Amino acid sequence: MRSTASVLHLDLDAFFAAVEQRDKPSLRGKPVIVGGVGGRGVVATASYEARAFGVRSAMSTREARARCPHAAFLTGRFHAYRESSSKVMAVLRAASPLVEPLSLDEAFLDLAEAGLPDLEVPTVVAYGEEIRARVAEVSGGLTATVGIGTSKFIAKVASELDKPDGLTVVPPGTERDLLLPMKVTVIPGVGPATNERLRRAGIHTVADLDRVTEDELVRLLGRAQGHDLHRLARAEDDRPVVADRETKSVSAEGTYATDLTDRRLMEGLLTRQAVQVGERLRKHGLSGRTVTIKVRLHDFTTMSRSSTLSSPTDSSSAIARLAKSLLADLDTSGGVRLLGVGVSGLADWVQEDLFGDAEDDQVDDVLPDLSQLGASGLGGSTYWPGMDVVHDEMGPGWVWGSGRGVVTVRFETAHTPPGPVRSYSVDDPALSLATIPAMD
């Protein structure tokens, strides 16, 4: 256990929604919900204005529309999120050599490696505020909440106390005072099922948990979870900040709001995912022996199929060929709502000419024409709410809504005032999707 508050947890506030509000001036200060916009969609992130109406992550879009019908419901723009995340992570890595990203919008940072003159509370508070200011500067105004404590667990808890746009330091020695009044759900791993088992045992708060012996918790929850909860209830957490977590696999997947039934289309989508996986493998100097596909059917049944090669590969063509052969063994006639391709069994070397004439520059030749597909790989309208577009005369804008052969666009950018709204035919030659910049 650390004797100083030297673990920092940074969490970008309502990240996806905040990026949309940054880039769409007309949405600033208004409820924004990012996620699936169809009837079976799920909320990925809700702005704080939408959260005031009870909208939460993982809520169905249908319920979110009922709670906040006047919100802007947008599909995700992951290129914009990745770009912003990359800038923020660069700030953190400049602050300390030990940074452990957890997702696009969340990371731990080890202040003991940051070269500070001391790790007293005033020093780490000032440093945390400096990091938050730098994050806002490089990201175009995104806010972050920071928690600092003697462990990952305490830093994570602290970052939830002053949201949004706040900073909390838990001084060494006060950890248990902070935790004891809190509900047991503050502890990682206490989800709905575990919370219900604890509730039935009369355990509602961390203080209740603190009074239970480890043996009792093991009998109630099992050895691993019982041991972990016993330690965390006492603020015991010695996990280090790990800068480079070992990559176990590389994968890509997509979820579709309309069930896919065309086998040729599924093969094309798997091939495109294989291209993405191959590019990521080659970028990091990796290869893999096992190719796996993941398929979720219309009834939510999820299946996977794998094939292991005699030698590792980083060839997109090889991965695509195996993925399509695995798909051929599955009955997808009822419709598919998710497809994914992954490579595991990673190595840092490649066996050349694994498939002879299957060159990566030939991959595009086997793709079907997907030009009429929407943002999620669906038939129908090319335009989905939130997508970036460009008009020959009006310039850049974003899709406000579409349907019945008409697309409505608001013309504005992050650097302009709220702009005008215009409607066009979906096949208007002057209107097109904006080019997505390539990520390094």
C-alpha positions as CSV (number, residue, x, y, z in Angstrom):
1,M,0.0,0.0,0.0
2,R,1.2,3.5,-0.8
3,S,1.8,6.1,1.9
4,T,1.1,9.0,-0.4
5,A,-1.7,10.1,-2.7
6,S,0.2,9.3,-5.8
7,V,-2.3,7.5,-8.1
8,L,-4.4,9.8,-10.4
9,H,-7.5,8.7,-12.2
10,L,-8.7,10.9,-15.0
11,D,-12.2,10.5,-16.6
12,L,-13.4,12.7,-19.4
13,D,-16.9,13.9,-18.7
14,A,-19.7,12.5,-20.8
15,F,-17.0,12.0,-23.4
16,F,-18.9,11.0,-26.6
17,A,-21.6,13.6,-26.0
18,A,-19.1,16.3,-25.0
19,V,-17.2,15.8,-28.3
20,E,-20.5,16.2,-30.2
21,Q,-21.4,19.3,-28.3
22,R,-17.9,20.7,-29.0
23,D,-18.2,20.1,-32.7
24,K,-21.9,21.1,-33.0
25,P,-22.4,24.6,-31.5
26,S,-26.2,24.4,-31.7
27,L,-26.1,21.5,-29.3
28,R,-24.1,23.1,-26.5
29,G,-26.1,23.3,-23.3
30,K,-28.8,21.0,-24.7
31,P,-29.5,17.3,-24.1
32,V,-27.4,15.0,-26.4
33,I,-27.6,11.2,-26.5
34,V,-25.0,9.2,-28.4
35,G,-25.6,5.6,-29.3
36,G,-27.9,3.4,-31.5
37,V,-30.7,5.6,-32.9
38,G,-32.9,2.7,-34.1
39,G,-35.6,0.9,-32.1
40,R,-33.1,-1.6,-30.7
41,G,-30.4,0.9,-30.0
42,V,-28.6,1.4,-26.7
43,V,-27.4,4.6,-25.1
44,A,-23.6,4.8,-25.2
45,T,-23.3,8.3,-23.5
46,A,-25.7,11.0,-22.4
47,S,-24.8,14.6,-21.8
48,Y,-25.4,16.0,-18.3
49,E,-28.4,17.9,-19.7
50,A,-29.9,14.5,-20.8
51,R,-28.9,12.8,-17.5
52,A,-31.1,15.4,-15.7
53,F,-34.1,13.6,-17.3
54,G,-32.9,10.2,-16.1
55,V,-31.1,9.0,-19.2
56,R,-28.2,6.8,-18.5
57,S,-25.6,4.7,-20.4
58,A,-26.7,1.2,-21.4
59,M,-30.4,2.3,-21.3
60,S,-32.4,1.4,-24.4
61,T,-32.8,4.2,-26.9
62,R,-36.6,3.6,-26.8
63,E,-36.6,4.4,-23.0
64,A,-34.3,7.4,-23.5
65,R,-36.6,8.8,-26.1
66,A,-39.5,8.4,-23.7
67,R,-37.6,10.2,-20.9
68,C,-36.1,13.0,-23.0
69,P,-37.9,13.2,-26.4
70,H,-36.4,16.6,-27.2
71,A,-32.8,15.4,-27.0
72,A,-30.5,15.2,-30.1
73,F,-30.1,11.4,-30.7
74,L,-26.8,10.9,-32.7
75,T,-24.8,7.9,-34.0
76,G,-21.2,7.7,-32.9
77,R,-18.3,9.4,-34.8
78,F,-15.5,7.2,-33.5
79,H,-12.8,8.9,-35.6
80,A,-13.5,12.1,-33.7
81,Y,-13.5,10.3,-30.3
82,R,-10.2,8.6,-31.1
83,E,-8.6,11.8,-32.2
84,S,-9.5,13.6,-29.0
85,S,-8.5,10.6,-26.9
86,S,-5.1,10.5,-28.6
87,K,-4.5,14.1,-27.7
88,V,-5.5,13.6,-24.1
89,M,-3.4,10.5,-23.6
90,A,-0.4,12.4,-25.0
91,V,-0.9,15.0,-22.2
92,L,-0.9,12.3,-19.6
93,R,2.2,10.5,-21.0
94,A,4.0,13.9,-21.0
95,A,3.1,14.2,-17.3
96,S,4.3,10.7,-16.2
97,P,6.0,7.7,-17.9
98,L,3.5,5.4,-16.2
99,V,0.0,5.9,-17.8
100,E,-2.5,3.0,-17.9
101,P,-5.3,3.8,-20.4
102,L,-8.6,2.0,-19.5
103,S,-10.6,3.2,-22.5
104,L,-10.8,6.2,-24.8
105,D,-11.9,8.5,-22.0
106,E,-10.3,7.1,-18.9
107,A,-6.8,6.4,-17.6
108,F,-4.6,6.0,-14.5
109,L,-1.4,8.0,-14.0
110,D,1.4,7.3,-11.5
111,L,2.4,10.6,-9.9
112,A,5.3,8.9,-8.1
113,E,7.0,8.8,-11.5
114,A,6.1,12.4,-12.5
115,G,9.2,14.1,-11.0
116,L,7.2,16.2,-8.5
117,P,9.2,17.9,-5.7
118,D,7.0,16.1,-3.2
119,L,3.7,14.2,-3.0
120,E,2.0,16.3,-0.4
121,V,-1.6,17.0,-1.0
122,P,-1.2,20.7,-2.1
123,T,1.4,19.6,-4.7
124,V,-0.7,16.8,-6.2
125,V,-3.8,19.1,-6.2
126,A,-1.8,21.7,-8.2
127,Y,-0.5,19.1,-10.6
128,G,-3.9,17.6,-11.1
129,E,-5.4,21.0,-11.9
130,E,-2.5,21.6,-14.3
131,I,-3.3,18.3,-16.1
132,R,-7.0,19.2,-16.3
133,A,-6.2,22.6,-17.8
134,R,-3.9,21.1,-20.4
135,V,-6.5,18.5,-21.3
136,A,-9.1,21.2,-21.9
137,E,-6.5,23.1,-24.0
138,V,-5.5,20.3,-26.4
139,S,-9.0,18.8,-26.7
140,G,-10.8,22.0,-27.7
141,G,-12.5,22.5,-24.3
142,L,-13.4,19.0,-23.1
143,T,-13.6,18.8,-19.3
144,A,-12.2,16.0,-17.2
145,T,-12.8,15.0,-13.6
146,V,-9.7,13.8,-11.6
147,G,-9.4,11.7,-8.5
148,I,-6.2,11.2,-6.6
149,G,-5.5,8.7,-3.9
150,T,-3.2,6.1,-2.4
151,S,-4.4,3.3,-4.8
152,K,-6.3,2.8,-8.1
153,F,-9.5,1.9,-6.2
154,I,-9.4,5.1,-4.1
155,A,-8.4,7.3,-7.1
156,K,-11.3,5.9,-9.1
157,V,-13.8,6.4,-6.2
158,A,-12.5,10.0,-5.8
159,S,-13.0,10.8,-9.5
160,E,-16.7,10.1,-9.1
161,L,-17.2,12.6,-6.2
162,D,-17.1,15.9,-8.0
163,K,-18.5,15.4,-11.5
164,P,-18.3,17.0,-13.9
165,D,-15.2,19.1,-14.2
166,G,-13.9,18.6,-10.7
167,L,-10.9,17.3,-8.7
168,T,-10.8,15.4,-5.4
169,V,-7.8,14.2,-3.4
170,V,-8.3,11.6,-0.7
171,P,-5.5,12.3,1.9
172,P,-3.6,9.3,3.1
173,G,-5.2,7.8,6.2
174,T,-8.7,9.0,5.4
175,E,-9.6,6.2,2.9
176,R,-11.8,4.2,5.2
177,D,-13.6,7.3,6.5
178,L,-14.5,8.0,2.9
179,L,-15.6,4.5,2.0
180,L,-17.6,3.3,5.0
181,P,-20.8,5.4,4.5
182,M,-20.9,4.5,0.8
183,K,-23.1,1.8,-0.8
184,V,-21.4,-1.5,-1.6
185,T,-21.9,-0.9,-5.3
186,V,-18.9,1.6,-5.1
187,I,-16.6,-1.4,-5.1
188,P,-15.6,-2.8,-8.5
189,G,-17.2,-6.1,-9.2
190,V,-20.4,-5.5,-7.2
191,G,-22.9,-5.5,-10.0
192,P,-26.7,-6.2,-9.7
193,A,-26.4,-9.9,-9.0
194,T,-23.7,-9.5,-6.3
195,N,-25.5,-6.5,-4.8
196,E,-28.7,-8.6,-4.5
197,R,-26.8,-11.4,-2.7
198,L,-25.3,-8.9,-0.3
199,R,-28.6,-7.2,0.3
200,R,-30.2,-10.5,1.3
201,A,-27.4,-11.0,3.8
202,G,-28.2,-7.5,5.2
203,I,-25.1,-5.9,3.7
204,H,-26.0,-2.5,2.2
205,T,-23.0,-0.2,2.8
206,V,-19.2,-0.6,2.9
207,A,-19.5,-0.3,6.7
208,D,-21.7,-3.4,6.7
209,L,-19.2,-5.2,4.5
210,D,-16.4,-4.2,6.8
211,R,-18.0,-6.0,9.7
212,V,-18.2,-9.3,7.8
213,T,-15.3,-11.7,8.0
214,E,-13.5,-12.9,5.0
215,D,-14.7,-16.5,5.6
216,E,-18.3,-15.3,5.6
217,L,-17.8,-13.4,2.3
218,V,-16.1,-16.4,0.7
219,R,-19.0,-18.6,1.7
220,L,-21.4,-16.0,0.3
221,L,-19.7,-15.1,-2.9
222,G,-16.9,-17.6,-3.6
223,R,-13.2,-17.5,-2.8
224,A,-11.9,-15.0,-5.4
225,Q,-14.7,-12.4,-5.1
226,G,-15.1,-12.8,-1.4
227,H,-11.3,-12.2,-0.9
228,D,-11.3,-9.2,-3.2
229,L,-14.3,-7.5,-1.6
230,H,-12.9,-8.1,1.9
231,R,-9.7,-6.3,1.0
232,L,-11.3,-3.4,-0.9
233,A,-13.8,-2.7,1.8
234,R,-10.8,-2.0,4.0
235,A,-9.2,0.2,1.2
236,E,-6.5,-2.4,0.6
237,D,-5.4,-2.2,-3.0
238,D,-1.7,-2.6,-4.1
239,R,-2.3,-2.9,-7.8
240,P,0.4,-1.0,-9.7
241,V,-0.2,1.4,-12.6
242,V,0.9,-0.6,-15.7
243,A,1.9,1.4,-18.7
244,D,2.0,-1.4,-21.3
245,R,-0.6,-4.1,-20.7
246,E,0.1,-7.2,-22.8
247,T,-2.2,-7.4,-25.8
248,K,-3.9,-10.8,-25.9
249,S,-5.8,-10.3,-29.1
250,V,-6.7,-7.9,-31.9
251,S,-10.3,-7.6,-33.1
252,A,-12.9,-5.6,-34.9
253,E,-16.7,-5.9,-34.8
254,G,-19.9,-4.1,-35.7
255,T,-23.5,-4.1,-34.4
256,Y,-26.3,-3.5,-36.9
257,A,-29.6,-1.9,-36.3
258,T,-31.3,-4.0,-39.0
259,D,-30.7,-7.8,-39.2
260,L,-28.3,-8.8,-42.0
261,T,-29.5,-11.7,-44.2
262,D,-27.4,-11.3,-47.3
263,R,-24.4,-13.7,-47.1
264,R,-22.4,-11.8,-49.7
265,L,-22.9,-8.6,-47.6
266,M,-21.8,-10.5,-44.4
267,E,-18.6,-11.7,-46.2
268,G,-17.8,-8.2,-47.3
269,L,-18.2,-6.8,-43.8
270,L,-16.0,-9.6,-42.3
271,T,-13.4,-8.8,-45.0
272,R,-13.4,-5.1,-44.1
273,Q,-13.0,-6.0,-40.4
274,A,-10.1,-8.4,-41.4
275,V,-8.5,-5.5,-43.2
276,Q,-8.7,-3.4,-40.0
277,V,-7.3,-6.2,-37.9
278,G,-4.4,-6.9,-40.3
279,E,-3.5,-3.2,-40.4
280,R,-3.4,-3.0,-36.6
281,L,-1.3,-6.2,-36.4
282,R,1.2,-4.8,-38.9
283,K,1.3,-1.4,-37.2
284,H,2.4,-3.0,-33.9
285,G,4.7,-5.6,-35.4
286,L,2.4,-8.5,-34.4
287,S,1.0,-11.6,-36.0
288,G,-1.4,-14.3,-34.8
289,R,-2.2,-18.0,-35.4
290,T,-5.9,-18.2,-34.4
291,V,-8.6,-16.4,-36.3
292,T,-12.0,-16.2,-34.6
293,I,-15.4,-14.9,-35.8
294,K,-18.2,-13.8,-33.5
295,V,-21.8,-13.8,-34.8
296,R,-24.8,-12.7,-32.8
297,L,-28.1,-13.8,-34.4
298,H,-31.4,-12.1,-34.5
299,D,-32.5,-13.8,-31.3
300,F,-29.4,-12.6,-29.5
301,T,-27.8,-16.0,-29.6
302,T,-24.0,-15.5,-29.8
303,M,-21.8,-18.0,-31.5
304,S,-18.0,-18.0,-32.3
305,R,-15.9,-20.2,-34.5
306,S,-12.1,-20.4,-34.6
307,S,-9.4,-21.8,-36.8
308,T,-5.7,-22.1,-35.9
309,L,-2.9,-21.8,-38.5
310,S,0.3,-23.7,-38.4
311,S,2.2,-20.4,-38.5
312,P,1.3,-16.8,-37.4
313,T,0.2,-14.3,-40.0
314,D,-0.5,-10.6,-40.3
315,S,-2.1,-10.8,-43.7
316,S,-5.5,-9.2,-44.1
317,S,-6.2,-11.5,-47.0
318,A,-5.4,-14.6,-45.0
319,I,-7.5,-13.4,-42.1
320,A,-10.4,-12.6,-44.4
321,R,-10.3,-15.9,-46.1
322,L,-10.4,-17.9,-42.9
323,A,-13.1,-15.7,-41.5
324,K,-15.3,-16.3,-44.5
325,S,-14.7,-20.0,-44.4
326,L,-15.8,-20.0,-40.7
327,L,-18.9,-18.1,-41.6
328,A,-19.8,-20.7,-44.2
329,D,-20.3,-23.3,-41.4
330,L,-23.0,-21.2,-39.6
331,D,-26.7,-20.9,-40.3
332,T,-27.4,-17.2,-40.5
333,S,-30.7,-17.4,-42.4
334,G,-32.7,-15.9,-39.6
335,G,-30.6,-12.7,-39.6
336,V,-27.5,-11.4,-38.0
337,R,-27.1,-8.3,-35.8
338,L,-23.4,-8.5,-34.9
339,L,-20.3,-9.6,-36.7
340,G,-16.7,-9.6,-35.5
341,V,-13.3,-10.9,-36.5
342,G,-10.4,-11.4,-34.1
343,V,-6.8,-12.7,-34.1
344,S,-5.2,-14.3,-31.0
345,G,-2.2,-16.4,-30.3
346,L,-0.1,-13.4,-31.0
347,A,3.6,-13.4,-31.9
348,D,6.2,-10.9,-33.1
349,W,7.1,-12.8,-36.3
350,V,5.4,-13.8,-39.6
351,Q,5.6,-16.8,-41.8
352,E,5.8,-15.4,-45.4
353,D,3.7,-16.6,-48.3
354,L,1.2,-18.5,-46.1
355,F,-1.5,-18.3,-48.7
356,G,0.7,-17.9,-51.8
357,D,-1.1,-15.6,-54.1
358,A,-3.4,-14.0,-51.5
359,E,-1.8,-10.5,-51.5
360,D,-3.1,-7.8,-49.2
361,D,-3.4,-5.3,-52.0
362,Q,-6.1,-7.6,-53.6
363,V,-8.4,-7.5,-50.6
364,D,-10.6,-4.7,-52.0
365,D,-11.4,-6.8,-55.1
366,V,-13.4,-9.3,-53.0
367,L,-15.5,-6.6,-51.3
368,P,-19.1,-6.1,-52.5
369,D,-20.4,-2.7,-53.4
370,L,-21.2,-1.1,-50.0
371,S,-21.7,2.4,-51.3
372,Q,-25.4,2.2,-50.5
373,L,-24.9,1.2,-46.9
374,G,-25.4,3.5,-44.0
375,A,-23.1,4.3,-41.1
376,S,-23.7,0.9,-39.5
377,G,-23.6,-1.2,-42.6
378,L,-27.3,-1.1,-43.2
379,G,-29.5,-0.9,-46.2
380,G,-31.5,2.3,-46.7
381,S,-30.4,5.8,-46.2
382,T,-26.8,6.7,-46.4
383,Y,-27.2,9.5,-43.8
384,W,-27.6,9.0,-40.1
385,P,-28.0,11.6,-37.4
386,G,-24.7,13.2,-36.3
387,M,-22.7,12.1,-39.4
388,D,-20.3,14.7,-40.9
389,V,-21.2,15.8,-44.4
390,V,-20.1,18.4,-46.9
391,H,-22.1,20.4,-49.4
392,D,-20.5,21.9,-52.5
393,E,-21.9,25.4,-51.8
394,M,-22.8,25.4,-48.1
395,G,-19.6,23.7,-46.9
396,P,-19.2,21.3,-43.9
397,G,-22.1,20.4,-41.6
398,W,-23.8,17.4,-39.9
399,V,-26.9,15.4,-40.4
400,W,-29.8,16.6,-38.4
401,G,-32.1,13.9,-39.6
402,S,-33.1,11.8,-42.6
403,G,-36.0,9.8,-43.9
404,R,-38.5,9.5,-46.8
405,G,-35.7,10.3,-49.3
406,V,-34.8,13.6,-47.6
407,V,-31.8,14.5,-45.5
408,T,-31.7,17.6,-43.2
409,V,-28.3,19.2,-42.5
410,R,-27.2,21.9,-40.1
411,F,-24.2,23.7,-41.5
412,E,-21.8,24.5,-38.6
413,T,-18.5,23.4,-37.2
414,A,-16.7,23.5,-33.9
415,H,-15.3,26.9,-34.9
416,T,-18.4,28.6,-36.1
417,P,-21.6,30.0,-34.5
418,P,-24.7,27.8,-34.7
419,G,-25.5,27.5,-38.4
420,P,-28.4,27.3,-40.8
421,V,-30.5,24.2,-41.5
422,R,-31.2,23.0,-45.0
423,S,-32.9,19.9,-46.5
424,Y,-31.9,18.0,-49.6
425,S,-32.8,14.9,-51.5
426,V,-30.6,12.0,-50.3
427,D,-29.3,11.6,-53.9
428,D,-28.4,15.3,-54.3
429,P,-25.0,15.2,-56.0
430,A,-23.8,18.3,-54.2
431,L,-24.0,16.6,-50.8
432,S,-21.6,13.9,-49.7
433,L,-20.2,12.3,-46.6
434,A,-17.2,14.0,-45.2
435,T,-13.8,12.3,-45.6
436,I,-12.8,10.6,-42.3
437,P,-9.1,11.5,-41.6
438,A,-6.7,8.6,-41.3
439,M,-5.4,7.9,-37.8
440,D,-1.7,7.3,-37.4
